[in-house]
């Protein structure tokens, strides 16, 4: 078993000085903690794997292709592989758990 505590992941992510902290990577799944500051910019580009975002806290918007929607604590968003997407208009720091299936970059050629 692998188990994680959100408070410890948040501390590790802050110590890393990076927006994204991967904490699980097995062949069929990877997970990470993504934190975007209020007023920040989401630098990501499309991934070669399907993704699910679970917003733990914060407030902002996400654009997926030509669809735009508000996100907040409790929002769950599925993004298909290779789909353009970005978080934007971040009003309150977004703390997001990210799930990739299969594991991130495992299908990149």
N, C-alpha and C positions, 0 to 999 in steps of 0.2 A: 504494500500500500504506500501511496504517496499522499500526504495531507499537507494542507497549507492554511495559514491564518492570514486573513486580509491585512491586519495591522502590520504583521511582519513583512508582507510583500510590499506594502506602501513604504515602509522604512527602507527596504532594500532598493526600491525604485528611486527614492529620493537620494540615497547615497550614491547611486550610479550616475547621477546627473544626466540621465537619458530619459526620453519620453516613454520608451517601451522597455519592459523587463519581461523576458520570456522565463517562465518558471516550470514549464513542463514541455517535453518534446519526446514523443514516442512515434512510431511510424504512422499511425492513423490519426493522430491528434496532437496539436500543440496548443498551449495556452500562455497568455501573457497579461500583464497589467499595463494599461496605456493611460497616461495622465497628460491632459492638455490644460494649460493654465488659462484663466479668464483672459480674453482678448488674444489668445494664442492662435497660431497657424498650424493646421494639420498637414505635415509634409508628405504623407504617404501616397503611394501610387497603387494601382490595381495589383492584386495578388493572384497567383496561379492556383489558389485553393479557395474553397468556400469559407466564409467567415460568419461568425455570430458575435455580436457585441452585446454585452450586458452592462448597462450604465448603473454603476453603484451609487454615484453621487454627481451632482453638478447640473448644469443647465446650458443648453445650446441647441444647435441644429445639425442635421446631417443631410447631405445631398448624395443621392445614389442615382446615377444616370441623370435623368431630367426630373426626378422626384425629390422634393425637399420636405423635411418634417422636423418638428420640435423633438428634442430628446431631454430626458430628465431621469432622476433616480427611478429605477424600475423598468426603463425602456429596454426592449430587446429587439435587435435589428439583425436580419439575415441579409448578407450580401453575397451574391453568386460570384464565382471565380471570374477574374478578368474584367469585372465591372468597375467603372470609374466611381469613386466615392470619396467624400471628405467631410469631416466635422468642421463647422464654421460658426460664426456669430456666438462664440463661447462667452456666456454671461457669468457663469460660475465654474470654477475649475471642474473639469470632467475627469472622473475616475472610472475607468472602463475595464471590464474583464473581457478579453478577446479569446475566442476559440477558433482554431483553424482545423479543417478536416479535408484531406489528410494534413499532416504536420506542415507548417509554413515552409515554403520553398522546396518541399519534397517532390513537386511535380514540375519545377522550373527546368527548362532545357538549356 
